[in-house]
Amino acid sequence: MTWWTGRLASLDFESTGTNPHEARIVEAYIGLVGGGQPPIDRKPLFISPGVPMPAEAADIHGYTDEFLRELGVEPVEGIGRIVTAVKAVWSDGIPLVGHNIGGYDLTLLNAEMVRHGFGPLIDLMGGSYGPVIDTKTISKHIDKWRPRVNEKQGAHALKTCAQVFGIPWVDDEAHGARYDALISARVAWRMGAIAALPREQRPFVQAGRQDERHLFDDLLCDLPALFRKQRQWAREQAASYQTYLRSPKAGDKQDPAAVIDGAWPVQAAPARQEGTTQEAQEAIAS
């Protein structure tokens, strides 16, 4: 069975900000789809983060302090539930699938785990990560010359990927953890399905700039190989962006000292707390 036709665990978080080392998770979704089995569509989990919700974050996902205080669980309980779900799917060899999951979500989860006494994510499976499929990292590899849609919609935003790969998109439902997670899984499936086609039958996805449909061949591999490839692609993409930011081509964004971390699927938290607290152990077990 190919990875895109197997069981997929779609994951997404909504949070208080864009810096995964500092932001707090306020909504989490992990659902199971595909693999010839019925989907498991859990309700999203809301977490009261214990910090004020910035206005710019609330404008995106709509969750206010009052809403989260009323419907959200305490952080240790919420992170414990997420950790338990992640360990369960990884123990079964099921990949976590998400858009920018290796560039944001898993780093955010790692930071929250360290913050609340669970220890780093890599310790969850005894020193290694389970399988991960990052649709943004893959999109940037197979369609690297795709232009921005407009000033607000990036070339590899989830909405753009959905549109490029023929997945229906509803603006009014976007930016909720469940919706974004499930769209990511559908995008991943579509990428794999295209890779399975003969090259001449694959659609042009680079607006006719050049024929690089052969890049889909890189997806024709098993999950461990795909993990290694994504790690390499993420390093290459980070290095390329860093070079751009340091060059005059960046214009107002130019920063000769710019450093882009290419670690994938987790960037280490600046302050690492070792071990697991008793409260965290109880949250995982409960």
Contacts in CASP RR format, 6 or more apart in sequence:
PFRMAT RR
TARGET T0000
AUTHOR 0000-0000-0000
METHOD contacts of the structure
MODEL  1
MTWWTGRLASLDFESTGTNPHEARIVEAYIGLVGGGQPPIDRKPLFISPG
VPMPAEAADIHGYTDEFLRELGVEPVEGIGRIVTAVKAVWSDGIPLVGHN
IGGYDLTLLNAEMVRHGFGPLIDLMGGSYGPVIDTKTISKHIDKWRPRVN
EKQGAHALKTCAQVFGIPWVDDEAHGARYDALISARVAWRMGAIAALPRE
QRPFVQAGRQDERHLFDDLLCDLPALFRKQRQWAREQAASYQTYLRSPKA
GDKQDPAAVIDGAWPVQAAPARQEGTTQEAQEAIAS
1 35 0 8 1.000
2 192 0 8 1.000
2 196 0 8 1.000
3 95 0 8 1.000
3 133 0 8 1.000
3 192 0 8 1.000
3 222 0 8 1.000
3 223 0 8 1.000
3 226 0 8 1.000
4 188 0 8 1.000
4 189 0 8 1.000
4 191 0 8 1.000
4 192 0 8 1.000
4 193 0 8 1.000
4 195 0 8 1.000
4 196 0 8 1.000
4 219 0 8 1.000
5 34 0 8 1.000
5 35 0 8 1.000
5 189 0 8 1.000
6 34 0 8 1.000
6 35 0 8 1.000
6 36 0 8 1.000
7 32 0 8 1.000
7 33 0 8 1.000
7 34 0 8 1.000
7 35 0 8 1.000
7 36 0 8 1.000
7 37 0 8 1.000
7 92 0 8 1.000
7 94 0 8 1.000
8 32 0 8 1.000
8 33 0 8 1.000
8 34 0 8 1.000
8 35 0 8 1.000
8 94 0 8 1.000
8 95 0 8 1.000
8 97 0 8 1.000
8 133 0 8 1.000
8 185 0 8 1.000
8 188 0 8 1.000
8 189 0 8 1.000
9 30 0 8 1.000
9 31 0 8 1.000
9 32 0 8 1.000
9 89 0 8 1.000
9 94 0 8 1.000
9 95 0 8 1.000
9 96 0 8 1.000
9 97 0 8 1.000
10 29 0 8 1.000
10 30 0 8 1.000
10 31 0 8 1.000
10 32 0 8 1.000
10 33 0 8 1.000
10 97 0 8 1.000
10 98 0 8 1.000
10 181 0 8 1.000
10 182 0 8 1.000
10 184 0 8 1.000
10 185 0 8 1.000
11 28 0 8 1.000
11 29 0 8 1.000
11 30 0 8 1.000
11 31 0 8 1.000
11 86 0 8 1.000
11 96 0 8 1.000
11 97 0 8 1.000
11 98 0 8 1.000
11 101 0 8 1.000
11 105 0 8 1.000
11 181 0 8 1.000
12 28 0 8 1.000
12 29 0 8 1.000
12 98 0 8 1.000
12 99 0 8 1.000
12 101 0 8 1.000
12 105 0 8 1.000
12 176 0 8 1.000
12 177 0 8 1.000
12 178 0 8 1.000
12 180 0 8 1.000
12 181 0 8 1.000
12 184 0 8 1.000
13 25 0 8 1.000
13 27 0 8 1.000
13 28 0 8 1.000
13 29 0 8 1.000
13 105 0 8 1.000
13 108 0 8 1.000
13 109 0 8 1.000
13 177 0 8 1.000
14 25 0 8 1.000
14 26 0 8 1.000
14 27 0 8 1.000
14 28 0 8 1.000
14 60 0 8 1.000
14 61 0 8 1.000
14 63 0 8 1.000
14 175 0 8 1.000
14 176 0 8 1.000
14 177 0 8 1.000
15 23 0 8 1.000
15 24 0 8 1.000
15 25 0 8 1.000
15 26 0 8 1.000
15 57 0 8 1.000
15 108 0 8 1.000
16 23 0 8 1.000
16 24 0 8 1.000
16 26 0 8 1.000
16 49 0 8 1.000
16 51 0 8 1.000
16 53 0 8 1.000
16 54 0 8 1.000
16 57 0 8 1.000
17 23 0 8 1.000
17 54 0 8 1.000
17 56 0 8 1.000
17 57 0 8 1.000
20 103 0 8 1.000
20 104 0 8 1.000
20 105 0 8 1.000
20 107 0 8 1.000
20 108 0 8 1.000
20 111 0 8 1.000
20 267 0 8 1.000
21 107 0 8 1.000
21 111 0 8 1.000
21 267 0 8 1.000
21 269 0 8 1.000
21 270 0 8 1.000
22 111 0 8 1.000
23 108 0 8 1.000
23 111 0 8 1.000
24 47 0 8 1.000
24 49 0 8 1.000
24 50 0 8 1.000
24 51 0 8 1.000
24 75 0 8 1.000
24 112 0 8 1.000
25 47 0 8 1.000
25 49 0 8 1.000
25 78 0 8 1.000
25 79 0 8 1.000
25 82 0 8 1.000
25 108 0 8 1.000
25 109 0 8 1.000
25 112 0 8 1.000
26 46 0 8 1.000
26 47 0 8 1.000
26 48 0 8 1.000
26 49 0 8 1.000
26 53 0 8 1.000
26 61 0 8 1.000
26 63 0 8 1.000
26 68 0 8 1.000
27 44 0 8 1.000
27 45 0 8 1.000
27 46 0 8 1.000
27 47 0 8 1.000
27 61 0 8 1.000
27 63 0 8 1.000
27 176 0 8 1.000
27 177 0 8 1.000
28 44 0 8 1.000
28 45 0 8 1.000
28 47 0 8 1.000
28 78 0 8 1.000
28 81 0 8 1.000
28 82 0 8 1.000
28 177 0 8 1.000
29 42 0 8 1.000
29 44 0 8 1.000
29 45 0 8 1.000
29 176 0 8 1.000
29 177 0 8 1.000
29 178 0 8 1.000
29 181 0 8 1.000
30 42 0 8 1.000
30 82 0 8 1.000
30 85 0 8 1.000
30 86 0 8 1.000
30 89 0 8 1.000
30 96 0 8 1.000
30 181 0 8 1.000
31 39 0 8 1.000
31 40 0 8 1.000
31 41 0 8 1.000
31 42 0 8 1.000
31 181 0 8 1.000
31 182 0 8 1.000
32 39 0 8 1.000
32 40 0 8 1.000
32 89 0 8 1.000
32 94 0 8 1.000
33 39 0 8 1.000
33 40 0 8 1.000
33 182 0 8 1.000
33 185 0 8 1.000
34 189 0 8 1.000
41 178 0 8 1.000
44 176 0 8 1.000
44 177 0 8 1.000
44 178 0 8 1.000
45 73 0 8 1.000
45 78 0 8 1.000
45 81 0 8 1.000
45 82 0 8 1.000
46 63 0 8 1.000
46 67 0 8 1.000
46 68 0 8 1.000
46 71 0 8 1.000
46 72 0 8 1.000
46 73 0 8 1.000
47 68 0 8 1.000
47 72 0 8 1.000
47 73 0 8 1.000
47 74 0 8 1.000
47 75 0 8 1.000
47 78 0 8 1.000
47 79 0 8 1.000
48 68 0 8 1.000
48 69 0 8 1.000
48 72 0 8 1.000
48 73 0 8 1.000
48 74 0 8 1.000
48 75 0 8 1.000
49 68 0 8 1.000
49 75 0 8 1.000
50 75 0 8 1.000
52 65 0 8 1.000
53 63 0 8 1.000
53 64 0 8 1.000
53 65 0 8 1.000
53 68 0 8 1.000
58 64 0 8 1.000
60 175 0 8 1.000
61 175 0 8 1.000
61 176 0 8 1.000
62 175 0 8 1.000
73 81 0 8 1.000
75 112 0 8 1.000
75 116 0 8 1.000
76 116 0 8 1.000
76 279 0 8 1.000
76 280 0 8 1.000
76 283 0 8 1.000
77 283 0 8 1.000
77 286 0 8 1.000
78 283 0 8 1.000
79 109 0 8 1.000
79 112 0 8 1.000
79 113 0 8 1.000
79 116 0 8 1.000
79 118 0 8 1.000
79 280 0 8 1.000
79 283 0 8 1.000
80 118 0 8 1.000
80 280 0 8 1.000
80 283 0 8 1.000
80 284 0 8 1.000
81 283 0 8 1.000
82 109 0 8 1.000
83 113 0 8 1.000
83 118 0 8 1.000
83 124 0 8 1.000
83 283 0 8 1.000
83 284 0 8 1.000
84 284 0 8 1.000
86 96 0 8 1.000
86 109 0 8 1.000
86 121 0 8 1.000
86 124 0 8 1.000
87 124 0 8 1.000
87 125 0 8 1.000
87 284 0 8 1.000
89 95 0 8 1.000
89 96 0 8 1.000
90 96 0 8 1.000
90 124 0 8 1.000
90 125 0 8 1.000
90 129 0 8 1.000
90 130 0 8 1.000
90 131 0 8 1.000
91 125 0 8 1.000
93 130 0 8 1.000
93 131 0 8 1.000
93 223 0 8 1.000
94 131 0 8 1.000
95 130 0 8 1.000
95 131 0 8 1.000
95 132 0 8 1.000
95 133 0 8 1.000
95 223 0 8 1.000
96 106 0 8 1.000
96 130 0 8 1.000
96 131 0 8 1.000
96 132 0 8 1.000
96 133 0 8 1.000
97 132 0 8 1.000
97 133 0 8 1.000
97 135 0 8 1.000
97 181 0 8 1.000
97 184 0 8 1.000
97 185 0 8 1.000
97 188 0 8 1.000
98 105 0 8 1.000
98 133 0 8 1.000
98 134 0 8 1.000
98 135 0 8 1.000
98 180 0 8 1.000
98 181 0 8 1.000
98 184 0 8 1.000
98 185 0 8 1.000
98 188 0 8 1.000
99 134 0 8 1.000
99 135 0 8 1.000
99 136 0 8 1.000
99 158 0 8 1.000
99 161 0 8 1.000
99 180 0 8 1.000
99 183 0 8 1.000
99 184 0 8 1.000
99 187 0 8 1.000
100 134 0 8 1.000
100 136 0 8 1.000
100 137 0 8 1.000
100 158 0 8 1.000
101 132 0 8 1.000
101 133 0 8 1.000
101 134 0 8 1.000
101 184 0 8 1.000
101 265 0 8 1.000
102 132 0 8 1.000
102 134 0 8 1.000
102 137 0 8 1.000
102 234 0 8 1.000
102 264 0 8 1.000
102 265 0 8 1.000
102 266 0 8 1.000
103 134 0 8 1.000
103 136 0 8 1.000
103 137 0 8 1.000
103 234 0 8 1.000
103 264 0 8 1.000
103 265 0 8 1.000
103 267 0 8 1.000
106 121 0 8 1.000
106 129 0 8 1.000
106 132 0 8 1.000
106 265 0 8 1.000
106 266 0 8 1.000
107 265 0 8 1.000
107 266 0 8 1.000
107 267 0 8 1.000
107 269 0 8 1.000
109 121 0 8 1.000
110 120 0 8 1.000
110 121 0 8 1.000
110 122 0 8 1.000
110 266 0 8 1.000
110 267 0 8 1.000
110 268 0 8 1.000
110 269 0 8 1.000
111 269 0 8 1.000
113 119 0 8 1.000
113 120 0 8 1.000
113 121 0 8 1.000
114 120 0 8 1.000
114 269 0 8 1.000
114 271 0 8 1.000
114 272 0 8 1.000
114 273 0 8 1.000
115 269 0 8 1.000
115 273 0 8 1.000
116 277 0 8 1.000
116 280 0 8 1.000
117 273 0 8 1.000
117 275 0 8 1.000
117 276 0 8 1.000
117 277 0 8 1.000
117 279 0 8 1.000
117 280 0 8 1.000
118 276 0 8 1.000
118 277 0 8 1.000
118 280 0 8 1.000
118 283 0 8 1.000
118 284 0 8 1.000
119 273 0 8 1.000
119 274 0 8 1.000
119 275 0 8 1.000
119 276 0 8 1.000
119 280 0 8 1.000
120 266 0 8 1.000
120 268 0 8 1.000
120 269 0 8 1.000
120 272 0 8 1.000
121 129 0 8 1.000
121 266 0 8 1.000
122 128 0 8 1.000
122 129 0 8 1.000
122 266 0 8 1.000
123 275 0 8 1.000
129 227 0 8 1.000
129 265 0 8 1.000
129 266 0 8 1.000
130 227 0 8 1.000
131 223 0 8 1.000
131 224 0 8 1.000
131 226 0 8 1.000
131 227 0 8 1.000
132 227 0 8 1.000
132 230 0 8 1.000
132 265 0 8 1.000
133 188 0 8 1.000
133 226 0 8 1.000
133 230 0 8 1.000
134 230 0 8 1.000
134 234 0 8 1.000
134 264 0 8 1.000
134 265 0 8 1.000
135 158 0 8 1.000
135 161 0 8 1.000
135 184 0 8 1.000
135 187 0 8 1.000
135 188 0 8 1.000
135 191 0 8 1.000
136 156 0 8 1.000
136 158 0 8 1.000
136 161 0 8 1.000
137 230 0 8 1.000
137 233 0 8 1.000
137 234 0 8 1.000
137 237 0 8 1.000
137 264 0 8 1.000
138 188 0 8 1.000
138 191 0 8 1.000
138 219 0 8 1.000
138 230 0 8 1.000
138 233 0 8 1.000
139 146 0 8 1.000
139 156 0 8 1.000
139 161 0 8 1.000
139 164 0 8 1.000
139 187 0 8 1.000
139 191 0 8 1.000
140 156 0 8 1.000
140 233 0 8 1.000
140 237 0 8 1.000
141 215 0 8 1.000
141 218 0 8 1.000
141 233 0 8 1.000
141 237 0 8 1.000
142 191 0 8 1.000
142 205 0 8 1.000
142 212 0 8 1.000
142 215 0 8 1.000
142 216 0 8 1.000
142 218 0 8 1.000
142 219 0 8 1.000
143 156 0 8 1.000
143 164 0 8 1.000
143 205 0 8 1.000
143 206 0 8 1.000
143 215 0 8 1.000
144 206 0 8 1.000
144 212 0 8 1.000
145 206 0 8 1.000
145 207 0 8 1.000
145 209 0 8 1.000
145 210 0 8 1.000
146 155 0 8 1.000
146 156 0 8 1.000
146 160 0 8 1.000
146 164 0 8 1.000
146 205 0 8 1.000
146 206 0 8 1.000
146 207 0 8 1.000
147 155 0 8 1.000
147 207 0 8 1.000
148 154 0 8 1.000
148 155 0 8 1.000
149 155 0 8 1.000
149 157 0 8 1.000
149 160 0 8 1.000
149 163 0 8 1.000
153 159 0 8 1.000
153 160 0 8 1.000
154 160 0 8 1.000
158 174 0 8 1.000
158 180 0 8 1.000
158 183 0 8 1.000
158 184 0 8 1.000
158 187 0 8 1.000
159 169 0 8 1.000
159 171 0 8 1.000
159 174 0 8 1.000
161 167 0 8 1.000
161 187 0 8 1.000
162 168 0 8 1.000
162 169 0 8 1.000
162 183 0 8 1.000
162 186 0 8 1.000
162 187 0 8 1.000
163 169 0 8 1.000
164 205 0 8 1.000
165 187 0 8 1.000
165 190 0 8 1.000
165 191 0 8 1.000
165 194 0 8 1.000
165 205 0 8 1.000
166 190 0 8 1.000
167 183 0 8 1.000
167 186 0 8 1.000
167 187 0 8 1.000
167 190 0 8 1.000
169 183 0 8 1.000
170 179 0 8 1.000
173 179 0 8 1.000
174 180 0 8 1.000
174 183 0 8 1.000
191 216 0 8 1.000
191 219 0 8 1.000
192 216 0 8 1.000
192 219 0 8 1.000
194 202 0 8 1.000
194 203 0 8 1.000
194 216 0 8 1.000
195 202 0 8 1.000
195 216 0 8 1.000
195 217 0 8 1.000
195 219 0 8 1.000
195 220 0 8 1.000
196 220 0 8 1.000
197 216 0 8 1.000
199 213 0 8 1.000
199 214 0 8 1.000
199 216 0 8 1.000
199 217 0 8 1.000
202 213 0 8 1.000
202 216 0 8 1.000
203 213 0 8 1.000
204 211 0 8 1.000
204 213 0 8 1.000
205 213 0 8 1.000
206 212 0 8 1.000
218 229 0 8 1.000
219 226 0 8 1.000
221 229 0 8 1.000
230 264 0 8 1.000
230 265 0 8 1.000
231 264 0 8 1.000
231 265 0 8 1.000
234 262 0 8 1.000
234 263 0 8 1.000
234 264 0 8 1.000
234 265 0 8 1.000
235 262 0 8 1.000
235 264 0 8 1.000
237 262 0 8 1.000
238 260 0 8 1.000
238 261 0 8 1.000
238 262 0 8 1.000
239 260 0 8 1.000
239 262 0 8 1.000
241 260 0 8 1.000
242 258 0 8 1.000
242 259 0 8 1.000
242 260 0 8 1.000
244 250 0 8 1.000
245 253 0 8 1.000
245 254 0 8 1.000
245 255 0 8 1.000
245 258 0 8 1.000
245 260 0 8 1.000
246 254 0 8 1.000
246 255 0 8 1.000
246 256 0 8 1.000
246 257 0 8 1.000
246 258 0 8 1.000
247 254 0 8 1.000
248 254 0 8 1.000
261 267 0 8 1.000
END
